[in-house]
Amino acid sequence: MTQRIWAWLWTLVLLACAALLFTQLRQADFWDTRITALLPASDQSSLLQQADQQLSAAFENQFVVLVGGPNAVQSAKVLQALLREANLSSAQTMLRPDKTLSPYRYGLLSDSLGSADNRQWLKRALTRLLLPGGTETLVQDLFGLLDSWLGERFNGALTLRDGIPTLRDEDQLWALVSGQVTGSPYQLATQQQLTASLAEFHAQHPQAQLLRSGLIFHAAAGAAQAQREMSSLGLASLLGLCLLFWWVFRRLRTLVQLLVPVACGLLLALPLTGLLFGGVNLLTLVFGVSIIGIAVDYALHLQCQRQLVAAQPSRQFWSALLLGLLSTLIAYLVQLITPMPGLRQMACFAALGLLGAWLTVRLWLARWPLSAHPATARLATTLAPMRLRSGQRWPWILLALLMLAALVLIFSRLQFNNSLQQLNPSPAELIQEQQQVQTLLQQPSGSRYLLVRAADEQALLRRLEGLDPALQRLKTANDLAVYQHPARHLPSLTRQQQAHDEVRERYSQLLPELRAASGLPERLQQQALTALDNAPLLQPAQWLESAEGAADAALWLGAQPDGVWVAVVALGDTTAAGAVALQQLAEADDVIYHDRVAALSAQLARLAHSMASWLAVAAVILSLLLCWRFRTAAWRALLPPLGAVLLTLGCLALTGGVGLFHLLGLLLVLGIGLDAGIFSAQEPDSDAAWLAISLSCASSLLAFGLLAFSATPALHFLGLTCLLGLAFTWALVPFARATRPDHSR
């Protein structure tokens, strides 16, 4: 009666989960496509965190598309129209902020004009007089101060053609379409709208070439890849399991019974994970689909036990099944200690799924009618001889040699792989496109930068100006591709006043000569002097709050709580010599050099070492637990999981090192292998246990091993590790079932 009550309670829990899931799926932001969810939480200083967040926030909604090919300008107009129709904001790039900076032209003196002599200034003015509307142009700006400043500082490579910004790369003309997505770049609906617009454009202009740059393109590629793999790998795993179980059990009812715990586990895991984390990442779902191979283990052991041993399993069987659940949960839940939200979500999803599957087996399946086929018993009888008999020494010698070779490889060749490639699922083609766009537009990538500090905002601008000559030398020497900082467009008041004074001196020297050479009326000279006397200086707030100054505003951190003012110098790609020179600049107390890629790699290294330590701790804890439970037979339980981990590490030492996701895979091998080891120790002579263990390893290989074919590096590394580890686990079980007298129960 008590078990029936618990079974009904479990039914009510699943119905509540189904209702919750129905509500969650109607929310637009339930599915999370952020690749950054896998990144570790930052352990940087608050100032570096602020800089990273501000740089990311400023550009994550922006996108740029360069359109090449025949009639690039007209094609770009079509693409702009398609983006607007899809409710995606599309706006042409502001080439030069003429209107905004016009009142401040007298304080904006370009380097070229500053170094020119009076004769060159006079020639420039006379040339401008010959242009259409020349007299009016002279009144506004006698010597073209603003044009010279803008031409030197603002996108000199871009020109307008029929209202569309364009640039030329050798013989290729590119038309630029840029804008800002109206929704979040991580929302599937927004990604699908953009993807559909680009697909429609390609259909209309098959000869056009596109270069894409922007977070939304990477997010869309990652989401599409996750969806493909979720369907392909999940379907392949499910079909493989169905074929395997049909071959073994030959009953449709048995097949359904084996899959019910999987469905119930997913039904429990999906809504509760979404509730705990505010949504579910698609990579979590891809990873979670793989629990099919573990969740079915409990049903397999129950089915084999009921069919081959007794219709009502003993209390000893249920205790072994519970111990298997706890050991696997320990392996999964160790991931909860990592500072990576994505991994914590994966661990939570898997743990809830396994718990749901185990409860379904315990409360439901044990009460369902048994359906048996003679083929199952025949297969168990066929597998039964696969165990080591007394006196068989060569297998043990071979195993010892393999273990010794693995140890030698581990200690001599095993290295940690901390490359960020394991966190980047973007296609190589898309990465190359983005790099090409940044090179053509001379945009810094933002992956490395200098943080500059000063006592007040004007001191900060002067300090940035002081760094400019050194940065320009690096760029001229091709040791630095590009750099950008606010003082490039926003001179300090000191520099503006110096420019204002120099312009006044040039006016006093050249205006009379210009009037004599051009025959202009005297009143124009007086108007020019009046405009010079009344000219304001450009204040930081005026520029940073303008639409044209948005890019500089992203680099301006402003006043900090300690009263210090901070700005960012965004840097492009550097050579090794350039990186050394930048680090030398950062030796000053008021400058910090930060390489985000190197910092994340270092953090991944620390995390991987920490995970390796936790893997060792988990192995020790589980070893002590099993030694206490099985006493002298504990070696049977420990050989499959620990031996598999050792042999897998030896193989990985031959293939280029171990990363964070290899270690996570080893945790899963440890947890899954313990199931096999526990039943080997519990019932080493049981044909039913050996059949269930074999089916369990095969199903886990189908679930996790298929991840080795994932195009997502993180899942590929995890799947490859599980593929090796689970194969070794199954191969070691015959040793754990050995009948040698000195290893008897």
Long-range contacts (C-beta under 8 A, 24 or more apart in sequence): 3-363, 3-367, 6-363, 7-363, 7-364, 7-367, 10-359, 10-360, 10-363, 10-364, 13-268, 14-264, 14-267, 14-268, 14-356, 17-267, 17-268, 17-270, 17-271, 17-272, 18-267, 18-271, 20-271, 20-272, 20-275, 21-267, 21-270, 21-271, 21-274, 24-271, 24-274, 24-275, 28-187, 28-189, 29-184, 29-187, 29-279, 30-274, 30-279, 30-280, 31-188, 31-223, 31-279, 31-280, 31-281, 31-282, 32-186, 32-279, 32-280, 32-281, 32-282, 33-186, 33-187, 33-188, 33-191, 33-219, 33-220, 33-222, 33-223, 33-226, 33-281, 33-282, 34-186, 34-219, 34-281, 35-218, 35-219, 35-222, 35-283, 35-423, 35-424, 35-425, 35-426, 37-281, 37-283, 37-341, 37-342, 37-345, 38-283, 38-340, 38-342, 38-343, 38-423, 38-714, 39-340, 39-342, 39-423, 39-600, 40-338, 40-339, 40-340, 40-600, 40-603, 40-604, 40-607, 41-339, 41-340, 41-341, 42-603, 43-339, 43-603, 44-599, 47-451, 47-557, 47-560, 47-566, 47-592, 48-451, 48-592, 48-594, 50-557, 51-449, 51-451, 51-557, 51-566, 51-568, 51-594, 52-596, 54-554, 54-557, 54-568, 55-446, 55-449, 55-554, 55-555, 55-568, 55-570, 57-554, 58-550, 58-551, 58-553, 58-554, 59-214, 59-215, 59-446, 59-554, 60-185, 60-215, 61-180, 61-181, 61-184, 61-185, 61-215, 61-216, 62-178, 62-179, 62-180, 62-214, 62-215, 63-178, 63-179, 63-180, 63-181, 63-194, 63-212, 63-213, 63-214, 63-215, 63-216, 63-217, 64-176, 64-177, 64-178, 64-212, 64-213, 64-214, 64-437, 64-441, 65-176, 65-177, 65-178, 65-210, 65-211, 65-212, 65-213, 66-174, 66-175, 66-176, 66-177, 66-210, 66-211, 66-437, 66-440, 67-174, 67-175, 67-176, 67-177, 67-208, 67-209, 67-210, 68-172, 68-173, 68-174, 68-175, 68-208, 68-209, 68-210, 68-211, 69-205, 69-207, 69-208, 69-209, 70-207, 70-208, 72-166, 72-173, 72-174, 72-175, 72-208, 73-161, 73-162, 73-164, 73-166, 73-175, 75-175, 75-201, 75-205, 75-208, 76-164, 76-175, 76-176, 76-177, 77-162, 77-164, 78-201, 78-204, 78-205, 79-177, 79-197, 79-198, 79-201, 80-177, 82-197, 82-200, 82-201, 83-177, 83-179, 83-194, 83-197, 85-197, 86-193, 86-194, 86-196, 86-197, 87-182, 87-193, 88-179, 88-181, 88-182, 88-190, 88-193, 88-194, 88-197, 89-179, 89-180, 89-181, 89-182, 90-177, 90-178, 90-179, 91-178, 91-179, 91-180, 92-163, 92-164, 92-165, 92-176, 92-177, 92-178, 93-155, 93-158, 93-165, 93-176, 93-178, 94-547, 94-548, 95-154, 95-155, 95-158, 95-159, 95-160, 95-165, 96-150, 96-154, 96-155, 97-150, 97-154, 97-546, 97-548, 97-549, 98-146, 98-150, 100-543, 100-546, 100-547, 100-548, 100-549, 101-146, 101-149, 101-150, 101-538, 102-140, 102-146, 103-535, 103-536, 104-496, 104-535, 104-536, 104-537, 104-538, 105-141, 105-145, 105-146, 105-149, 105-535, 106-145, 106-499, 106-500, 106-503, 106-531, 106-532, 106-535, 107-491, 107-495, 107-496, 107-497, 107-499, 107-500, 107-535, 107-537, 107-538, 108-145, 108-146, 108-149, 108-491, 108-496, 108-499, 108-538, 109-145, 109-149, 109-499, 109-502, 109-503, 110-145, 110-148, 110-149, 110-151, 110-152, 110-153, 111-152, 112-148, 112-152, 113-143, 113-145, 113-148, 114-499, 114-502, 118-506, 118-509, 118-510, 121-506, 121-510, 122-510, 122-513, 122-514, 122-517, 125-510, 125-514, 125-518, 126-514, 126-517, 126-518, 129-518, 129-520, 135-520, 135-524, 138-520, 138-524, 138-528, 139-524, 139-527, 139-528, 142-507, 142-511, 142-514, 142-528, 143-506, 143-510, 145-503, 153-488, 153-489, 154-489, 155-441, 157-440, 157-441, 157-442, 167-440, 167-441, 169-440, 174-211, 174-440, 176-441, 181-216, 185-214, 185-215, 185-216, 185-219, 186-219, 188-223, 190-216, 191-216, 191-219, 191-220, 191-223, 191-224, 192-220, 194-220, 195-220, 195-224, 210-433, 211-433, 211-436, 211-437, 211-440, 212-430, 212-433, 212-434, 212-437, 213-433, 213-434, 213-437, 213-438, 214-434, 217-430, 217-434, 218-426, 218-430, 218-434, 221-425, 221-426, 221-427, 221-430, 222-282, 222-283, 222-425, 222-426, 222-712, 223-282, 225-425, 225-711, 225-712, 226-282, 226-283, 226-285, 226-286, 226-425, 226-712, 227-282, 229-286, 229-710, 229-711, 229-712, 229-715, 230-282, 230-285, 230-286, 230-289, 233-286, 233-289, 233-290, 233-706, 233-707, 233-709, 233-710, 234-286, 234-289, 234-292, 236-702, 236-706, 237-289, 237-290, 237-292, 237-293, 237-702, 237-703, 237-706, 238-292, 240-702, 241-292, 241-293, 241-296, 241-699, 241-702, 241-703, 244-695, 244-698, 244-699, 244-702, 245-695, 248-375, 248-376, 248-379, 248-691, 248-695, 249-303, 249-373, 249-375, 249-376, 250-373, 250-375, 250-376, 251-371, 251-372, 251-373, 253-369, 253-371, 254-303, 254-371, 254-373, 257-299, 257-303, 257-365, 257-368, 257-371, 258-296, 258-299, 258-300, 258-303, 259-296, 260-299, 260-360, 260-364, 260-365, 261-295, 261-296, 261-298, 261-299, 261-356, 261-357, 261-358, 261-360, 261-361, 261-365, 262-291, 262-292, 262-295, 262-296, 262-357, 264-356, 264-357, 264-359, 264-360, 265-291, 265-295, 265-352, 265-353, 265-354, 265-355, 265-356, 265-357, 265-360, 266-291, 266-353, 266-356, 267-356, 268-352, 268-353, 268-355, 268-356, 269-348, 269-349, 269-350, 269-352, 269-353, 269-356, 270-349, 272-348, 272-352, 273-345, 273-348, 273-349, 273-352, 276-348, 277-341, 277-345, 277-348, 280-345, 280-349, 281-342, 281-345, 283-342, 283-346, 283-712, 283-714, 283-715, 284-342, 284-345, 284-346, 284-349, 285-349, 286-707, 286-710, 286-712, 286-715, 287-346, 287-349, 287-350, 287-707, 287-715, 287-718, 288-346, 288-349, 288-350, 288-353, 289-703, 290-703, 290-704, 290-706, 290-707, 291-349, 291-350, 291-353, 291-354, 291-357, 291-703, 292-699, 292-702, 292-703, 293-699, 293-700, 293-701, 293-702, 293-703, 293-704, 294-328, 294-350, 294-354, 294-357, 294-672, 294-699, 294-700, 294-703, 295-353, 295-354, 295-356, 295-357, 296-357, 296-696, 296-699, 297-324, 297-672, 297-675, 297-692, 297-696, 297-699, 297-700, 298-324, 298-325, 298-357, 298-358, 298-361, 298-362, 299-357, 299-361, 299-365, 300-692, 300-695, 300-696, 300-699, 301-679, 301-689, 301-692, 301-696, 302-361, 302-365, 302-366, 303-365, 303-692, 304-376, 304-380, 304-688, 304-689, 304-691, 304-692, 304-695, 305-688, 305-689, 305-692, 306-370, 307-370, 307-372, 307-376, 307-377, 307-688, 308-376, 308-377, 308-380, 308-687, 308-688, 308-691, 309-686, 309-688, 311-370, 312-366, 313-366, 316-682, 317-682, 318-362, 320-678, 320-679, 320-682, 320-683, 321-358, 321-361, 321-362, 322-358, 323-629, 323-678, 324-674, 324-675, 324-678, 324-679, 325-354, 325-355, 325-358, 327-622, 327-625, 327-671, 327-674, 327-675, 327-678, 328-354, 328-671, 328-672, 328-674, 328-675, 329-354, 329-355, 329-671, 330-618, 330-621, 330-622, 330-671, 331-618, 331-667, 331-668, 331-670, 331-671, 331-672, 331-674, 332-667, 332-668, 332-671, 334-614, 334-615, 334-618, 334-667, 335-664, 335-667, 337-614, 338-607, 338-610, 338-611, 339-607, 340-607, 343-664, 376-691, 379-691, 380-687, 380-688, 380-690, 380-691, 381-687, 383-687, 383-690, 383-691, 383-694, 384-687, 384-690, 386-690, 386-734, 387-684, 387-690, 387-734, 387-737, 387-738, 387-739, 388-734, 388-735, 388-737, 388-738, 388-739, 388-740, 389-738, 389-739, 390-739, 390-740, 390-741, 391-740, 395-735, 396-735, 399-643, 399-732, 399-735, 402-647, 402-650, 403-643, 403-646, 403-647, 405-650, 406-646, 406-647, 406-649, 406-650, 406-651, 407-646, 407-650, 409-649, 409-650, 409-653, 409-654, 410-646, 410-649, 410-650, 410-653, 412-653, 413-653, 413-654, 414-649, 414-652, 414-653, 414-657, 414-658, 415-653, 415-657, 415-658, 416-605, 416-608, 416-609, 416-657, 416-658, 416-659, 417-656, 417-657, 417-658, 417-659, 417-662, 418-601, 418-602, 418-604, 418-605, 418-608, 418-659, 419-601, 419-659, 420-597, 420-600, 420-601, 420-604, 421-713, 422-604, 422-659, 422-660, 422-661, 422-713, 422-714, 422-717, 423-600, 423-604, 423-713, 423-714, 424-713, 425-711, 425-712, 425-713, 425-714, 438-572, 439-481, 442-481, 442-482, 442-572, 443-482, 443-484, 443-572, 444-481, 444-482, 444-483, 444-484, 444-570, 444-571, 444-572, 445-572, 445-573, 446-570, 446-596, 447-595, 447-596, 447-597, 448-571, 448-574, 448-582, 448-593, 448-594, 448-595, 448-596, 448-597, 449-568, 449-569, 449-570, 449-571, 449-594, 449-596, 450-568, 450-569, 450-571, 450-582, 450-585, 450-586, 450-591, 450-592, 450-593, 450-594, 451-557, 451-566, 451-567, 451-568, 451-569, 451-591, 451-592, 451-594, 452-485, 452-566, 452-567, 452-568, 452-569, 452-590, 452-591, 453-564, 453-565, 453-566, 453-590, 453-591, 453-592, 454-564, 454-565, 454-590, 455-563, 455-564, 455-565, 456-565, 457-540, 457-558, 457-559, 457-565, 458-492, 458-493, 458-494, 459-565, 460-565, 460-566, 460-567, 461-486, 461-487, 461-490, 461-491, 461-492, 461-493, 461-495, 461-540, 462-492, 462-494, 462-495, 463-590, 464-567, 464-569, 465-491, 465-492, 465-495, 467-569, 467-585, 467-591, 470-581, 470-585, 471-569, 474-574, 474-578, 474-581, 474-582, 478-575, 479-574, 479-575, 479-577, 479-578, 479-581, 480-571, 480-572, 480-573, 480-574, 480-575, 480-578, 480-582, 481-572, 481-573, 481-574, 482-571, 482-572, 483-569, 483-570, 483-571, 483-572, 484-551, 484-555, 484-569, 484-570, 485-552, 485-555, 485-567, 485-568, 485-569, 485-570, 486-540, 486-544, 486-552, 486-555, 486-556, 486-567, 487-567, 488-552, 489-543, 489-549, 489-552, 490-538, 490-540, 490-543, 490-544, 490-549, 490-552, 491-538, 493-537, 493-539, 496-537, 496-538, 497-537, 500-532, 500-535, 500-537, 503-532, 504-532, 507-532, 604-659, 604-660, 607-660, 608-658, 608-659, 608-660, 608-663, 611-660, 611-663, 611-664, 611-667, 612-663, 615-645, 615-663, 615-666, 615-667, 615-670, 618-667, 618-670, 619-645, 619-670, 622-670, 622-674, 626-674, 626-677, 626-678, 626-681, 630-681, 630-682, 633-681, 633-684, 633-745, 634-681, 635-736, 635-743, 636-677, 636-680, 636-681, 636-684, 636-736, 636-737, 636-743, 637-674, 637-677, 637-678, 637-680, 637-681, 637-736, 638-677, 639-677, 639-680, 639-732, 639-735, 639-736, 640-673, 640-674, 640-676, 640-677, 640-680, 640-729, 640-730, 640-732, 640-733, 640-736, 641-669, 641-670, 641-671, 641-672, 641-673, 641-674, 641-676, 641-677, 641-729, 642-670, 642-673, 643-728, 643-732, 643-735, 644-669, 644-673, 644-725, 644-726, 644-728, 644-729, 644-732, 645-669, 645-670, 645-673, 645-725, 647-724, 647-725, 647-728, 648-721, 648-724, 648-725, 648-728, 651-724, 652-721, 652-724, 659-717, 661-713, 661-714, 661-715, 661-717, 661-718, 661-721, 662-717, 662-718, 662-720, 662-721, 664-718, 664-721, 665-704, 665-717, 665-718, 665-719, 665-720, 665-721, 665-722, 665-725, 666-721, 666-725, 668-704, 668-718, 668-721, 668-722, 668-725, 669-721, 669-722, 669-725, 669-726, 669-729, 672-696, 672-697, 672-700, 672-704, 672-722, 672-726, 672-729, 673-725, 673-726, 673-729, 676-729, 676-730, 676-733, 676-736, 677-733, 677-736, 680-733, 680-736, 680-737, 681-736, 684-736, 684-737, 684-738, 684-739, 684-745, 685-737, 685-739, 690-733, 690-737, 693-730, 693-733, 694-730, 694-733, 697-726, 697-727, 697-729, 697-730, 697-733, 698-730, 700-726, 701-726, 701-727, 701-730
